[in-house]
């Protein structure tokens, strides 16, 4: 009966300890994650505000871009936040002598780490979902927004008495209506950039033009083009080779300032390609020319969740501090060690994409880091057992 009640007490104690440790680590990780998100996304937000102030970005899409870029940052900072949270919680356990009490009651630091395995599994699943699904989805949407901005923002960026450029066109407006629908004193300069070797193009299409108009209105086309209706003006065409020009007056003239980009310019970076598409590229069912990029990106995405497991394996031995050292004594060196491991995985991506290494190197690098972490966890116990055996052999 005493054994039964002792077993029940041990189970209850482990359950309470698991809940306590999980709550502490999860809350600390959330705080660190929020702090890092504010720093990284805040810097990106300031950059976007600067672009919007200069007229290079529409303010209406600014926060959408931030939201779509959030999974990209979360993929990198979630493992780091978990590692820092573990270091802070374990460091406090050592400085407050709580770890000493638990060790004296039969709960080792390895047992404490194993109590956090449910939280580790949950975070690995979240990290895997972010890497495999959320990040490529967000980057694809962000790329589409940038492409739309590059094509359709010309008219929105017009400012009175300033020249703006869009491809071959340079536009000047003297006055502008409240809703940007009516322009006055418009000057449009079109500079053709055909290759000099194309003689036929130079003779028929290489004529620069300058258009003066008293007023202009914006025409909604709905097909990705921006058109202006010009009233009461003159058009001058100049041949830069022969220096001859012609002029024509008009009462109403419609022209296109910006058109859709040609085929192939909507190329999305490999980070924005879905995991399903990556598998199609590897199998040869996609039009992308470099399958090595797909191998590198897929291996990178599959490696990211294992950084969560590496975090707890490294934090358990690196968080050990003596009572007089303080909980912050080993925090910075431990972060540098963990970041070095993360940078190894990141650097392998470019190397594999260039075809210099096989994608199997991801597995080798992760296994090597796991072996180093296991060595840091158990080398003291192994050395102690070897010393005891040696002493026992000497006595015999």
C-alpha positions in Angstrom: 0.0 0.0 0.0 2.9 2.4 0.8 4.4 1.7 -2.6 1.1 2.5 -4.3 0.7 5.8 -2.5 4.3 6.7 -3.2 3.8 6.0 -6.9 0.6 8.1 -6.9 2.5 10.9 -5.2 5.3 10.7 -7.8 2.9 10.9 -10.7 1.1 13.8 -9.1 4.4 15.6 -8.5 5.5 15.1 -12.1 2.1 16.3 -13.4 2.3 19.5 -11.3 5.9 20.1 -12.4 5.0 19.5 -16.0 2.2 22.1 -15.9 4.4 24.6 -14.0 7.4 24.2 -16.4 5.2 24.3 -19.5 3.4 27.4 -18.4 6.7 29.2 -17.5 8.4 28.3 -20.7 5.4 29.0 -22.9 4.8 32.4 -21.4 8.4 33.4 -21.5 8.7 32.3 -25.1 5.6 34.3 -26.0 7.1 37.4 -24.4 10.4 37.0 -26.2 8.6 36.3 -29.4 6.5 39.4 -29.1 9.6 41.5 -28.4 11.5 40.2 -31.4 8.5 40.6 -33.7 8.1 44.2 -32.6 11.8 44.8 -33.4 12.0 43.1 -36.8 8.6 44.1 -38.1 9.0 47.6 -36.7 12.1 48.0 -38.7 10.4 46.8 -41.8 7.4 49.0 -41.1 9.6 52.1 -40.8 11.2 51.2 -44.1 7.7 50.9 -45.8 6.6 54.2 -44.3 9.7 55.8 -45.8 8.9 54.3 -49.2 5.3 55.5 -48.9 6.4 59.0 -48.0 8.6 59.1 -51.0 5.8 58.0 -53.2 7.2 54.5 -53.9 4.4 52.6 -52.1 0.7 52.9 -51.7 -0.2 53.4 -48.0 -3.3 51.2 -48.4 -1.2 48.1 -48.9 1.4 48.8 -46.2 -0.1 46.7 -43.4 -1.1 44.0 -45.8 2.6 43.7 -46.7 3.5 43.5 -43.1 1.0 40.8 -42.5 2.2 38.7 -45.4 5.8 39.0 -44.3 5.0 38.0 -40.8 5.4 34.2 -41.4 8.8 34.8 -43.0 10.0 36.4 -39.8 8.2 33.9 -37.6 10.0 31.0 -39.2 13.3 32.3 -38.0 12.5 33.9 -34.6 10.2 31.2 -33.2 13.1 28.7 -32.6 15.3 31.5 -31.2 12.5 32.7 -28.9 11.9 29.2 -27.6 15.6 28.8 -26.9 15.9 32.2 -25.1 12.7 31.3 -23.1 14.3 28.0 -22.0 17.5 29.7 -21.0 15.7 32.3 -18.9 13.5 29.7 -17.2 16.2 27.2 -16.5 18.6 29.9 -15.4 16.1 31.1 -12.9 15.7 27.5 -11.6 19.4 27.4 -11.0 19.8 30.8 -9.4 16.8 30.3 -7.1 18.1 26.8 -6.1 14.9 25.2 -7.4 16.9 22.9 -9.7 19.0 21.8 -6.7 15.9 20.9 -4.8 14.5 18.9 -7.7 17.8 17.1 -8.2 17.8 16.2 -4.5 14.3 14.8 -4.8 15.3 12.5 -7.7 14.3 14.7 -10.7 17.3 15.3 -12.9 17.7 18.2 -15.3 17.2 15.7 -18.2 13.9 14.6 -16.6 12.9 18.3 -16.4 13.6 18.7 -20.1 11.6 15.5 -21.0 8.6 17.0 -19.1 8.6 19.7 -21.8 8.3 17.3 -24.7 4.6 18.0 -25.3 5.3 21.7 -25.7 8.3 20.8 -28.0 6.1 18.7 -30.2 3.4 21.5 -30.4 6.1 24.1 -31.3 7.6 21.7 -33.9 4.2 21.3 -35.5 3.7 25.1 -35.6 7.2 25.7 -37.0 6.5 23.0 -39.7 3.2 24.6 -40.7 4.8 28.0 -40.9 7.7 26.8 -43.0 5.8 24.5 -45.3 2.5 26.4 -45.7 2.3 29.9 -44.2 5.7 31.4 -45.4 5.4 30.5 -49.1 1.7 31.6 -49.1 2.6 35.0 -47.5 5.6 35.6 -49.8 3.6 34.8 -52.9 0.9 37.3 -51.8 3.6 39.9 -51.0 5.2 39.4 -54.4 1.9 39.9 -56.1 1.3 43.1 -54.2 4.8 44.5 -55.3 4.0 43.6 -58.9 0.7 45.3 -58.8 2.3 48.4 -57.2 5.0 48.5 -59.9 2.3 48.4 -62.7 -0.6 50.4 -61.2 0.8 52.9 -58.9 1.9 55.5 -61.5 -1.2 57.6 -61.4 -1.5 57.4 -57.6 2.0 58.8 -57.2 1.5 61.9 -59.4 2.5 65.1 -57.5 2.0 68.6 -58.7 5.1 70.3 -60.3 7.2 67.2 -60.1 8.4 64.7 -62.7 7.7 61.0 -62.1 8.9 58.1 -64.3 7.3 54.9 -65.4 9.3 52.8 -67.8 9.9 54.9 -70.9 7.6 57.7 -69.8 8.2 60.9 -67.8 5.2 62.8 -66.6 4.8 66.3 -65.3 1.6 67.9 -63.9 1.2 71.5 -63.0 -2.1 71.2 -61.1 -4.2 68.3 -59.9 -7.7 67.8 -58.8 -8.7 66.6 -55.3 -9.3 63.0 -56.3 -6.4 62.8 -58.8 -9.0 62.5 -61.6 -8.3 65.8 -63.3 -4.9 67.2 -64.3 -3.8 70.5 -65.7 -0.7 71.6 -67.6 0.4 68.1 -68.5 3.8 67.3 -70.1 4.6 63.7 -71.1 8.0 62.7 -72.4 8.5 59.3 -74.0 12.1 58.1 -74.5 12.4 54.9 -76.6 15.2 52.5 -75.6 15.4 50.1 -78.6 18.7 48.4 -79.3 20.9 50.4 -81.8 21.4 47.3 -83.9 17.7 47.1 -84.7 17.7 49.5 -87.7 14.1 48.9 -88.6 13.0 49.6 -85.1 15.0 52.8 -85.0 13.4 54.1 -88.2 9.8 53.2 -87.4 9.5 53.2 -83.6 12.6 54.9 -82.2 11.1 58.4 -82.4 11.0 60.2 -79.0 7.9 62.2 -78.3 6.9 65.2 -76.2 3.3 65.9 -75.5 1.9 69.2 -74.1 -1.8 69.3 -73.0 -3.8 71.8 -71.1 -5.8 69.2 -69.2 -6.1 65.4 -68.8 -8.4 62.9 -67.1 -7.8 59.4 -65.8 -9.5 56.5 -67.6 -10.3 53.3 -65.8 -9.6 50.3 -68.0 -9.7 47.4 -65.5 -7.0 45.5 -67.3 -3.9 46.6 -65.5 -3.3 49.6 -67.7 -3.3 53.3 -66.8 -4.6 55.6 -69.5 -5.0 59.4 -69.8 -7.4 61.4 -72.0 -5.5 64.5 -73.0 -7.3 67.6 -74.2 -6.1 70.6 -76.3 -2.5 70.0 -76.8 0.3 69.3 -79.2 2.5 66.2 -79.8 6.1 66.5 -81.0 8.0 63.5 -82.4 11.8 63.8 -82.7 14.2 61.4 -84.4 17.4 61.4 -82.4 19.5 60.1 -85.3 18.4 62.5 -88.1 17.4 65.3 -85.7 14.2 65.8 -87.6 10.9 66.4 -85.9 7.2 66.6 -86.6 4.3 68.1 -84.7 0.6 67.7 -84.6 -2.2 69.4 -82.7 -5.1 67.6 -81.1 -8.3 68.3 -79.3 -8.5 64.9 -77.6 -5.8 62.2 -77.4 -5.7 59.0 -75.4 -2.5 57.3 -74.5 -1.3 54.5 -72.2 1.2 55.5 -69.5 1.9 52.0 -68.0 1.1 48.5 -69.3 1.3 45.1 -67.8 4.8 43.7 -67.5 5.7 41.2 -70.2 5.5 37.5 -69.8 8.1 36.1 -67.4 8.3 39.2 -65.1 5.9 37.7 -62.6 8.5 35.2 -61.6 8.2 34.4 -57.9 11.2 33.7 -55.7 11.7 30.1 -54.7 10.7 31.0 -51.1 7.3 31.9 -52.3 6.7 28.6 -54.1 4.3 26.2 -52.4 5.6 22.9 -51.1 3.5 21.0 -53.6 5.0 23.0 -56.4 8.5 22.3 -55.0 7.8 18.5 -55.2 6.6 19.0 -58.8 9.8 20.8 -59.6 11.9 18.0 -58.1 9.9 15.4 -60.1 10.4 17.4 -63.3 6.8 18.4 -63.8 7.4 22.2 -63.5 8.8 24.7 -65.9 11.5 26.0 -63.5 15.0 25.4 -64.9 16.9 24.8 -61.6 15.7 21.9 -59.6 18.7 22.4 -57.2 16.9 25.5 -55.8 13.8 23.3 -55.1 16.0 20.7 -53.3 17.6 23.4 -51.3 14.4 25.1 -50.3 12.6 21.9 -49.5 15.5 20.7 -47.3 15.5 24.0 -45.6 11.8 23.9 -44.8 12.1 20.3 -43.5 15.1 21.3 -41.3 13.5 24.2 -39.5 11.2 22.2 -37.1 14.2 20.3 -35.8 15.7 23.5 -34.6 13.0 23.5 -31.9 14.3 20.1 -30.6 17.9 21.3 -30.9 16.9 24.3 -28.7 15.9 22.2 -25.8 18.9 19.9 -26.2 21.3 22.8 -26.1 19.5 24.9 -23.5 19.5 22.1 -20.9 23.3 22.0 -20.4 24.1 25.6 -21.4 21.7 27.1 -18.9 23.6 25.6 -15.9 24.9 28.5 -13.7 26.4 28.5 -10.2 24.4 30.4 -7.6 26.7 33.4 -7.6 26.9 33.7 -11.4 23.4 34.9 -12.0 20.8 33.8 -14.6 22.2 36.1 -17.3 25.8 34.8 -17.1 25.6 32.3 -19.9 22.7 33.7 -21.9 24.7 35.7 -24.5 27.3 32.9 -25.1 24.5 30.3 -25.4 22.6 32.5 -27.9 25.7 32.8 -30.0 26.2 29.1 -30.0 22.6 28.4 -31.0 22.6 31.2 -33.7 25.7 29.7 -35.1 23.9 26.4 -35.6 21.0 28.2 -37.2 23.3 30.1 -39.5 24.9 26.8 -40.6 21.5 25.6 -41.8 20.8 28.9 -43.6 24.2 29.0 -45.3 23.7 25.4 -46.6 20.7 26.6 -48.6 22.7 28.9 -50.9 25.4 26.3 -51.3 23.0 23.5 -52.2 21.1 25.8 -54.6 24.3 26.4 -56.5 24.9 22.6 -56.8 28.1 22.6 -54.7 26.7 20.2 -52.1 24.1 17.4 -51.9 20.8 18.1 -50.1 21.8 15.2 -47.8 24.1 17.7 -46.0 21.1 19.1 -44.2 20.6 15.7 -42.4 24.3 15.5 -41.7 24.5 19.0 -40.2 21.4 18.4 -38.0 22.8 15.1 -36.8 26.1 16.6 -36.0 24.5 19.4 -34.0 22.4 16.8 -32.2 25.5 14.8 -31.3 27.2 17.9 -29.9 24.1 18.7 -27.9 24.0 15.2 -26.5 27.7 15.4 -25.6 27.1 18.6 -23.6 24.2 16.9 -21.8 25.9 13.6 -20.8 29.7 14.0 -20.9 29.8 14.7 -17.2 27.9 11.5 -16.3 30.0 9.5 -18.7 33.3 10.8 -17.4 32.1 10.2 -13.8 31.2 6.6 -14.5 34.6 6.0 -16.2 36.3 7.5 -13.2 34.4 5.3 -10.8 35.3 2.2 -12.9 38.9 3.2 -12.9 38.9 3.7 -9.2 37.2 0.4 -8.7 39.7 -1.4 -10.8 42.6 0.2 -8.9 41.1 -1.0 -5.6 40.7 -4.5 -6.9 
